[in-house]
Amino acid sequence: MGFYLGYALSLYGRSQDRLSHVLVSEPFENSFDFFYPTPYSHVLQTKDNKLADTATAIITLAEIPFVSLRHGLPVGLLTGQASFSETVAAAQTALAAPRLELNLRGRYIMAGSKRIELPPAELALLAVFARRAQKNDPALAAPAKTAYDMPWGELFMREYRLIIGILGNGDATEIALRQGMEGEYFSQHKSKLAKFLKTALGPAAPAYIINDGGTRPGRYSLTLSPDAISFTP
């Protein structure tokens, strides 16, 4: 139980929290009759049938350092609603080297050991940049806000059709992008994708989020290394 209490504090402890342990000198540590060092002489019988005076007992409060992993947990887990194993898995994901596996037909990704279900449009957008990162292609400019971009629309729809399948109902998306993709559509779904990832991964999310490169106009890419990305056949 002591181990689990310390482990829980390591997972959830805040910067101001402290872990301490009370140490009792021998031979009082295992004596059921000892409660505190008395200011007067009080002789009792210890566990090994010897006599000891409680006035000579020494109490030490020892502070135990612990590694705080709280910063690596998604916000949803900090509410205490997740199980212990789920919390540990989330901490391991945050500390591990990022790896991304995309299962288009299953409509989910594996971000490290974390499975995340994604809507088709957000998954398709992530797949576009994942394939480019696999090939070390340069960062890509977003579609213009005031015009339709046909090559961008075709790039997106190629992934989208792999997700929904031949019999999937993609008519609404097909119609929306029949002239190409515009900047508003791109921004909307990029923001939704980032929200899904942040909710599921917390501080580990940035490695999987489409990055604008910090420039204006932005040029977007997925910064994962090619060998950290895979697609389920």
C-alpha positions as CSV (number, residue, x, y, z in Angstrom):
1,M,0.0,0.0,0.0
2,G,2.9,2.3,0.7
3,F,4.2,1.7,-2.8
4,Y,0.9,2.5,-4.4
5,L,0.4,5.7,-2.3
6,G,3.8,6.9,-3.4
7,Y,3.1,5.9,-7.0
8,A,-0.2,7.8,-6.9
9,L,1.6,10.9,-5.7
10,S,4.1,10.6,-8.5
11,L,1.3,10.5,-11.0
12,Y,-0.9,13.1,-9.6
13,G,1.3,15.2,-7.2
14,R,1.3,19.0,-7.7
15,S,4.4,21.1,-7.4
16,Q,3.5,22.1,-3.8
17,D,2.8,18.5,-2.6
18,R,5.3,16.6,-0.4
19,L,5.8,13.0,0.4
20,S,7.1,12.2,3.9
21,H,7.6,9.2,6.1
22,V,7.7,9.0,9.9
23,L,10.7,7.0,11.2
24,V,10.7,5.6,14.8
25,S,14.0,4.6,16.4
26,E,14.6,1.0,17.6
27,P,13.3,-0.8,19.5
28,F,10.0,1.1,19.3
29,E,9.2,0.8,15.6
30,N,7.4,-2.5,15.8
31,S,5.9,-2.1,19.2
32,F,2.1,-2.0,19.4
33,D,2.2,-0.3,22.8
34,F,4.3,2.7,21.6
35,F,2.5,5.9,20.4
36,Y,4.9,8.8,21.0
37,P,8.0,9.8,23.0
38,T,6.7,10.7,26.4
39,P,8.1,13.7,28.3
40,Y,8.4,11.4,31.3
41,S,9.8,8.0,31.9
42,H,7.5,5.2,30.7
43,V,8.8,1.7,30.4
44,L,7.1,-0.8,28.2
45,Q,7.8,-4.2,26.8
46,T,8.9,-4.3,23.2
47,K,8.1,-7.0,20.6
48,D,11.2,-9.0,21.4
49,N,10.2,-9.0,25.2
50,K,12.7,-6.4,26.2
51,L,12.1,-3.3,28.3
52,A,12.5,0.1,26.8
53,D,11.7,3.7,28.0
54,T,9.5,5.7,25.7
55,A,11.2,8.9,26.9
56,T,14.3,7.8,24.9
57,A,12.5,7.3,21.6
58,I,13.5,9.4,18.6
59,I,11.0,10.4,15.9
60,T,12.2,11.6,12.5
61,L,10.1,13.1,9.7
62,A,11.9,12.2,6.5
63,E,10.9,13.9,3.2
64,I,11.0,11.5,0.3
65,P,11.8,13.0,-3.2
66,F,9.5,11.8,-6.0
67,V,9.4,12.2,-9.8
68,S,6.3,14.1,-10.8
69,L,4.6,12.8,-13.9
70,R,1.5,14.9,-13.6
71,H,2.6,17.2,-16.5
72,G,2.5,14.2,-18.8
73,L,-1.2,13.2,-18.1
74,P,-4.1,14.2,-20.3
75,V,-6.5,16.6,-18.5
76,G,-9.3,14.0,-18.5
77,L,-7.2,11.6,-16.4
78,L,-6.4,14.3,-13.8
79,T,-10.1,14.3,-12.7
80,G,-9.6,10.8,-11.2
81,Q,-12.2,9.2,-13.4
82,A,-9.7,6.9,-15.2
83,S,-8.5,3.5,-13.8
84,F,-5.0,3.1,-12.4
85,S,-3.8,1.1,-15.4
86,E,-5.2,3.7,-17.8
87,T,-3.3,6.5,-16.0
88,V,0.0,4.6,-16.0
89,A,-0.4,3.9,-19.7
90,A,-1.0,7.6,-20.4
91,A,2.1,8.5,-18.5
92,Q,4.1,5.9,-20.4
93,T,2.8,7.3,-23.7
94,A,3.9,10.8,-22.7
95,L,7.4,9.7,-21.7
96,A,8.0,7.3,-24.7
97,A,9.3,8.3,-28.1
98,P,6.3,9.2,-30.2
99,R,5.1,6.6,-32.7
100,L,2.1,7.0,-35.0
101,E,0.1,4.2,-36.6
102,L,-2.9,5.0,-38.8
103,N,-5.6,2.5,-39.4
104,L,-7.7,4.1,-42.1
105,R,-10.4,1.5,-42.5
106,G,-10.7,1.1,-38.7
107,R,-10.9,4.9,-38.4
108,Y,-8.5,5.2,-35.6
109,I,-4.8,5.9,-34.9
110,M,-2.4,4.5,-32.3
111,A,-0.4,7.4,-30.8
112,G,2.2,5.4,-28.9
113,S,0.1,2.9,-26.9
114,K,-3.0,5.1,-27.0
115,R,-5.8,4.3,-29.4
116,I,-7.7,7.3,-30.6
117,E,-10.9,7.1,-32.7
118,L,-11.1,9.9,-35.3
119,P,-13.9,11.1,-37.7
120,P,-13.1,10.5,-41.4
121,A,-12.3,14.1,-42.3
122,E,-9.9,14.6,-39.4
123,L,-8.3,11.2,-40.0
124,A,-7.9,12.0,-43.8
125,L,-6.2,15.3,-43.0
126,L,-3.8,13.6,-40.6
127,A,-3.1,10.9,-43.2
128,V,-2.2,13.5,-45.9
129,F,0.6,14.8,-43.7
130,A,1.6,11.4,-42.3
131,R,2.3,10.1,-45.9
132,R,4.3,13.3,-46.7
133,A,6.3,12.9,-43.5
134,Q,7.0,9.2,-44.4
135,K,8.6,10.4,-47.7
136,N,10.3,13.4,-46.1
137,D,8.4,15.7,-48.4
138,P,8.6,19.4,-47.6
139,A,6.1,21.3,-45.6
140,L,2.9,22.2,-47.5
141,A,1.1,25.5,-47.7
142,A,-2.5,25.6,-46.7
143,P,-5.2,26.2,-49.3
144,A,-5.9,29.9,-49.9
145,K,-8.8,31.3,-47.9
146,T,-10.4,33.1,-50.9
147,A,-10.1,30.5,-53.6
148,Y,-10.6,26.7,-54.1
149,D,-7.5,24.6,-54.4
150,M,-8.1,21.6,-56.6
151,P,-4.8,19.8,-56.0
152,W,-5.4,20.1,-52.3
153,G,-8.9,18.7,-52.6
154,E,-7.6,15.7,-54.6
155,L,-4.9,15.1,-52.0
156,F,-7.5,15.0,-49.2
157,M,-10.1,13.0,-51.1
158,R,-7.6,10.3,-51.9
159,E,-7.2,9.6,-48.2
160,Y,-10.9,10.2,-47.4
161,R,-12.0,7.5,-49.9
162,L,-9.6,5.0,-48.4
163,I,-11.3,5.6,-45.0
164,I,-15.0,5.5,-46.0
165,G,-14.5,2.7,-48.6
166,I,-16.2,2.1,-51.9
167,L,-19.6,1.8,-50.4
168,G,-19.1,4.6,-47.9
169,N,-21.4,7.6,-47.9
170,G,-19.0,10.4,-48.9
171,D,-21.4,12.4,-51.0
172,A,-21.6,15.5,-48.8
173,T,-17.8,15.7,-48.7
174,E,-17.5,15.1,-52.4
175,I,-19.9,17.9,-53.1
176,A,-18.2,20.2,-50.6
177,L,-14.8,19.7,-52.3
178,R,-15.9,19.2,-55.9
179,Q,-14.1,22.5,-56.8
180,G,-11.2,21.9,-54.5
181,M,-10.5,22.7,-50.9
182,E,-10.6,26.2,-49.4
183,G,-8.7,27.6,-46.5
184,E,-11.7,27.6,-44.1
185,Y,-12.3,23.9,-44.6
186,F,-8.7,23.2,-43.9
187,S,-8.5,25.3,-40.8
188,Q,-11.7,24.0,-39.4
189,H,-10.7,20.3,-39.6
190,K,-7.1,21.0,-38.5
191,S,-8.4,22.6,-35.4
192,K,-10.8,19.8,-34.7
193,L,-8.0,17.3,-35.1
194,A,-5.8,19.2,-32.7
195,K,-8.6,19.2,-30.1
196,F,-9.1,15.4,-30.4
197,L,-5.4,14.8,-29.9
198,K,-5.0,17.2,-27.0
199,T,-8.0,15.7,-25.2
200,A,-6.7,12.2,-25.6
201,L,-3.0,12.8,-25.1
202,G,-2.6,16.0,-23.1
203,P,1.0,17.3,-23.1
204,A,2.1,14.4,-25.4
205,A,-0.1,15.7,-28.2
206,P,2.2,18.3,-29.9
207,A,4.3,15.5,-31.5
208,Y,1.2,14.3,-33.4
209,I,-0.3,17.7,-34.2
210,I,0.0,19.3,-37.7
211,N,2.6,22.0,-37.2
212,D,2.6,25.4,-39.0
213,G,6.4,25.8,-38.7
214,G,6.0,29.1,-36.8
215,T,6.0,31.1,-40.1
216,R,3.6,33.4,-41.9
217,P,2.1,32.3,-44.1
218,G,2.3,28.9,-42.4
219,R,3.7,25.9,-44.1
220,Y,2.3,22.7,-42.5
221,S,3.9,19.4,-41.7
222,L,4.0,16.5,-39.3
223,T,7.3,16.6,-37.5
224,L,7.5,12.9,-36.7
225,S,10.5,11.1,-38.3
226,P,9.6,8.8,-41.2
227,D,10.4,5.6,-39.2
228,A,8.0,6.6,-36.5
229,I,5.0,6.5,-38.9
230,S,3.2,3.5,-40.2
231,F,-0.1,2.6,-41.9
232,T,-2.0,-0.5,-41.1
233,P,-2.3,-2.4,-44.5
